[in-house]
Amino acid sequence: MERLSGLDASFLYLESSAQLMHICGVVIVDGDTMPGGYSFENLKAELERRVSGVPEFTRKLKATPLGIDHPLWVVDHDFDIDRHVHRMGLPAPGGDKELSELAGHVAGIALDRSRPLWEMYVVEGLESGRIAIISKMHHSGIDGVSGSSLISYLCTLEPDGPPLPVQTARLDDRTPGDVELLARGVVATLGKPIQFARLMAPTAEIVTKSIGRARKGTAMAAPLTAPRTSFNGTITGHRSVAYADMSLELIKDIKNAVPGATVNDVVLAVSGGALRSYLEERGELPETTLVASVPVSVHGKSKRSGGSNKVSSMFSKLGTDVADPLERLQQMSLNNSNAKGHHDAIPADTLQEWAEFAAPRTFGLAVRVTAGLRLAEKGPVIHNLVISNVPGPPMPLYFMGARMDALYPLGPVFHGAGLNITVMSNNGRVHVGVIACRELMPRVWDLANLFPIELQALHDAAVGRARGAGKAAKRRS
């Protein structure tokens, strides 16, 4: 057994039929590379063999009496692979449109909390002859980094190679009774006022320093300052999905051509360009820049041993008010440098420590009130969307022996921010997953299709001008 951290549990408390807190992914694989050829039965049997020793796949939730403390992870002694791995056929003609519609449907269905919180749908009938796997895992059990590690564990470097190593701790098989859980919850509750008092002083210092940074112009973008767009409102449980591919080589070319820029800066600048074009085509482009919430992994900095989610967040201006792609990237690089300095000045465990005070009834009531009164459409916009950049494997991987050709990650969307863009690098490509509330953004492919176009425009501007500057310097010498 293992108690959920406050941050892990908050993803359970924030969930509703409209605000679903799971992370999805669309994986495209080539079944022809599987030893002996593809069959659903063999894939499922191998998958069962591999997940049987990994707690993240075989644990389920156990609530504490009266909700007095966060739930626990306990071993599911009735684990049944047939409840988690499903076989589906894609309607003709089996293209991206049909697959994305199916992925959107799957993403809009809540996971069953009485079982381990994950599912996989093996989809056959793609017109390319390949196989798709639509995966779904609850955010309470993984973040971007840990989720990527778990997917990697199910993969090999060769079609018949051994699974990649993964760091995981086995759960105690014992399931505690309600009396024990109630007693533990009482003790934990009695200690919260002391924890609260200990957090007040360092938090006040963080706020004071943040105000100083804001006055100097070196703070990250401020929440509640984002302009309103058509995808900033009350969401439903319906999802629209699209995806795109970009060249990692082009992204690195751009990074190398612009002093001080990082790969993440380029990804955010391309995202800003795509969003600008999307909104401009619809006649909805705001005068001020969109603001994204960007999750930041603190796995290497956190001092907390427990919990699956080890993330913080920073707010980033996307430069949607800047027409020139190179100028947008240059501004992005400077702003992100300030934002990183601001973020690094905040202790890595601050969010996790405050999340320990998350209360299921309070969070649940807040979500219901926000949705019922449609508050997301009336007050200031906290942020326009979430953009996450997850590093993936630099080499080819094989999922159950099938070569992985693409992995499009799909994160959650929230009331007030009905769009999520998540990118993951894999074997020289950058895969872009776009998911939105269907009612707020029904034509999500219009946005996804802009990513490679905006990348090429930024490459032409950055690399072309760098070459021109180099030639001019040679003539002068």
Helices and strands as residue ranges (DSSP letters): E 2-3, H 6-13, E 22-30, G 31-33, H 40-51, H 55-58, E 59-62, G 65-67, E 72-75, G 81-83, E 85-89, H 96-107, E 118-124, E 131-138, H 144-153, E 155-156, H 178-216, E 239-247, H 248-257, H 263-281, E 291-297, E 311-317, H 325-344, H 350-355, H 360-372, G 375-377, E 385-390, E 398-399, E 402-410, E 419-426, E 429-437, H 444-448, H 450-476
